[in-house]
Amino acid sequence: YLGITDTYIKLSSHLNTLSISDTNDLLKYFILMADFFEKSRKSEIRIQADIDLKLTDTLKYYTRDTKAALDLMYRRSRCLADFETANKNLDRARQKNKDI
C-alpha cells in the first residue's frame, strides 16, 4: 500500500505542477485529477491504518493467548514434578519401613 500512496503523491504533485504551468483548457482537468489523486491517497492511508490496527489487535490477542498457554503448561509441569517427587519420597519411606 505504501507504493500506491507514493504513486498518488507523485501524480498529484505533477498534475498540480502542470496545472500551474499550463494555461490552456486542460487546466481544469489537471486540477480535478490532482484533487482526485490526493483524495485517493488519503483514502488509502485510512484503509492501511485500519488494516494495521486489525493486525495489531490480532497480534495482541494471540500474544496474550500464547502467554496464558505457557503459564498453564508451566503450572501443569510443576504439578507433575511435585507429584513425582512426592511419589519418590513415599517409596523411600516405604522402603525404610520394610528394612526395620
Residue pairs with C-beta under 8 A, 6 or more apart in sequence:
1 44
1 47
1 48
1 51
2 48
4 44
5 41
5 44
5 45
5 48
8 37
8 38
8 40
8 41
8 44
9 37
9 41
11 33
11 34
11 37
12 34
12 35
12 37
12 38
12 41
13 34
15 30
15 31
15 33
15 34
15 37
16 30
16 31
16 34
18 26
18 30
19 27
19 30
19 31
19 34
22 30
